[in-house]
Each structure stands twice: as C-alpha cells, then as structure tokens.
Amino acid sequence: MELKKGDKVAVLDDVLEGYVIRAEAGTVYIETTDGFEMEFTQEELVKIETPIEALSDDVDFEKVLAEKKLPPKPKSQRIKPKERNLPPMEVDLHIEKLTRSSRGMSNYDILNLQMETAKRQLEFAMSKRIQKIVFIHGVGEGVLKAELDFFLGRYDNLKFYDADYQKYGLGATEVYIFQNT
C-alpha cells in the first residue's frame, strides 16, 4: 500500500496518529495530531481512514453496518461485600524496583520507564476489575507525581487522591477505578 500526502495514518508500535506530509524512498514524513513532524518507514505506519469515494461500488454498506453493531452488554458482576474492601494493588515506581541498574539512564529515560510501568499496571488493574491501586512514587522533587497526576487526569472512569498518610506518607497516590462496564 502506497501512502500519499494527506493520508491519515497511525504508528503501529506507538499511540501516535497524524497526516502524511510527504513520502520519499520508503521514508514517510508525518505531522502528528500534536503538530510534531516525525519520520517513519512505510512498514511502521498503517492508513486509518479511507475516503468513501475510494471504496468500490460493490461494498454492501448494510452488511458492514450489521457487522459493526455492538453485541449486547454483558451483565455486570455483583461484587460481594467482602471483596469491596480488598487491599489495594500496590505499584512501587521507585527506579530501583523497576530495573537492576539505572546506570547510564538519563532522567528522561527513568521517568519514561516509570510512566510506562504505571500505564501498564493501570491497564492491568482495569482489565482484571481491580478497584483500587496505589502508586508509590516517593516525595523527591515532585516530577513523577506531577506526571502521574497529568496521566491519571486523562481518564474519566477513575478518581485519584493522596494515599493513606499513615501507611505511605506523602509519597503515594491512590486510584479508585469505577467498575461500571
């Protein structure tokens, strides 16, 4: 598939979308939805929108729409009272807990590893219907806490707040995930 200027594309191994600016000799330059210009090989991108006029005439739109209809929502599971107060899942984001050695890693690399871990653990908790998760980030200069707060603020189905002071001190954030799906 040949990508051309104006095609909307997504990066396969990242959460990035954008539009093709130009393509030359196997290299594709895109402008992300955030306004950054980046370059990728054609194999790293996938076209995500096809204009309707480019579709062939023999497409049965009724059949496509029927396939796209969502199946009925499964009944939500009743949570037993004793399960409601289970201890929260704890995730320690201190770098020494995440890697054997942080030697040679820049502050940016360390923060990226910590945030990727937080994202992965939050998605795990959501998929396993775990209601509470505590991210232990420590006090420090507050950079990781600020990044974590920004990241968590992008979700509508959760609330977050400082974790229990007696147990964690000032260096932890507790997340409550609403289980209404």
C-alpha positions in Angstrom: 0.0 0.0 0.0 1.5 3.3 -1.1 0.9 6.2 1.3 0.4 9.7 -0.2 0.2 13.2 1.1 -2.9 13.8 3.2 -3.5 10.2 4.2 -4.4 9.8 7.9 -2.1 7.2 9.5 -1.3 5.6 12.8 2.0 4.3 14.1 1.9 0.6 14.7 4.0 0.4 17.8 3.0 3.7 19.4 0.0 5.7 20.3 0.5 8.3 17.6 -1.7 9.4 14.7 -1.1 12.0 12.1 -1.2 13.0 8.4 1.3 12.3 5.7 3.2 15.4 4.7 5.4 13.6 2.1 6.8 10.2 1.2 10.1 9.6 -0.5 12.2 6.5 -1.0 10.5 4.3 1.7 10.6 7.1 4.3 7.3 8.8 5.3 7.1 12.1 7.0 4.0 12.7 9.1 2.7 15.6 11.1 1.2 14.2 14.4 -2.1 15.4 15.8 0.0 17.4 18.3 1.7 19.2 15.5 5.1 17.5 15.5 6.8 16.4 12.3 8.2 12.8 12.5 9.7 10.3 10.1 8.9 6.6 9.8 9.4 3.8 7.4 6.3 2.8 5.5 6.2 -0.5 7.4 5.8 1.3 10.7 2.6 3.0 9.6 -1.0 2.0 8.8 -3.6 4.0 7.0 -6.6 4.5 9.3 -9.1 6.4 7.1 -10.1 5.8 3.6 -12.3 8.4 1.9 -15.7 7.0 0.9 -15.2 7.8 -2.7 -12.2 5.5 -2.8 -14.3 2.5 -1.8 -15.5 0.3 -4.6 -19.2 0.3 -5.7 -19.7 -3.4 -4.7 -19.4 -2.7 -1.0 -22.6 -3.6 0.9 -22.9 -0.9 3.5 -25.8 -2.6 5.2 -23.7 -5.7 5.7 -20.8 -3.7 7.0 -23.1 -1.8 9.5 -24.6 -5.0 10.7 -21.1 -6.4 11.4 -20.2 -3.2 13.3 -23.2 -3.3 15.6 -22.1 -3.9 19.2 -23.1 -7.1 20.9 -25.4 -6.7 23.9 -23.6 -5.5 27.0 -22.8 -8.4 29.4 -24.4 -8.1 32.9 -22.1 -6.6 35.4 -20.9 -8.9 38.0 -22.1 -8.4 41.6 -19.2 -7.6 43.9 -19.5 -9.4 47.2 -19.3 -7.1 50.3 -16.1 -8.8 51.5 -14.5 -8.2 48.1 -15.4 -4.5 48.2 -12.7 -3.8 50.8 -9.9 -5.8 49.5 -6.5 -4.3 50.0 -5.4 -2.1 47.0 -2.9 -3.3 44.5 0.4 -1.6 45.1 2.9 -0.5 42.4 6.2 0.9 43.6 7.5 3.2 40.9 11.0 3.8 42.5 13.5 3.2 39.8 15.5 0.7 41.9 12.3 -1.5 42.0 11.8 -1.4 38.2 15.3 -2.2 36.9 18.5 -3.8 38.2 20.6 -0.7 37.4 19.7 2.8 36.3 23.3 3.4 35.5 23.6 5.2 32.1 19.9 6.2 32.1 19.0 9.8 31.8 16.3 11.4 34.0 14.1 11.3 30.9 14.7 7.6 30.4 13.9 6.9 34.1 10.7 8.9 34.0 9.6 7.2 30.8 10.2 3.7 32.4 8.2 4.8 35.5 5.3 6.2 33.5 5.2 3.1 31.1 5.1 0.9 34.2 2.2 3.0 35.7 0.3 2.8 32.4 0.8 -0.9 32.1 -0.2 -1.6 35.7 -3.3 0.7 35.4 -4.5 -1.2 32.3 -3.9 -4.5 34.0 -6.0 -3.4 37.0 -8.8 -2.2 34.7 -8.7 -5.5 32.7 -8.8 -7.6 36.0 -11.5 -5.4 37.5 -9.3 -4.4 40.4 -10.9 -1.3 42.0 -8.0 0.3 44.0 -4.4 0.7 43.0 -1.7 2.6 44.9 1.2 4.1 43.0 4.2 4.6 45.3 6.2 7.5 43.8 8.1 8.9 46.7 8.4 12.6 47.6 11.5 13.9 45.8 11.1 17.0 43.7 7.5 16.0 42.6 8.2 15.5 38.9 6.9 11.9 38.9 3.9 12.8 41.0 3.1 15.7 38.6 3.4 13.4 35.5 1.3 10.7 37.2 -1.4 13.3 38.1 -1.5 14.5 34.5 -1.7 11.0 33.2 -4.5 9.9 35.5 -6.4 13.1 34.8 -6.9 12.0 31.3 -9.2 9.1 32.4 -13.0 9.7 33.1 -13.6 6.4 34.8 -11.4 6.9 37.9 -10.6 9.3 40.7 -7.2 9.7 42.4 -6.1 11.2 45.6 -3.2 11.1 48.1 -3.0 7.6 49.6 -3.3 6.9 53.3 -0.7 9.1 55.1 -0.2 6.7 58.0 0.7 3.9 55.7 2.5 5.6 52.8 3.4 9.1 54.0 3.3 11.8 51.3 4.8 9.7 48.5 1.8 7.8 47.2 -1.3 8.3 45.1 -4.3 6.0 45.4 -6.5 5.4 42.4 -10.1 4.3 42.6 -11.4 2.8 39.3 -15.2 2.9 38.7 -16.3 -0.5 37.6 -19.5 0.3 35.7 -18.7 -1.6 32.5 
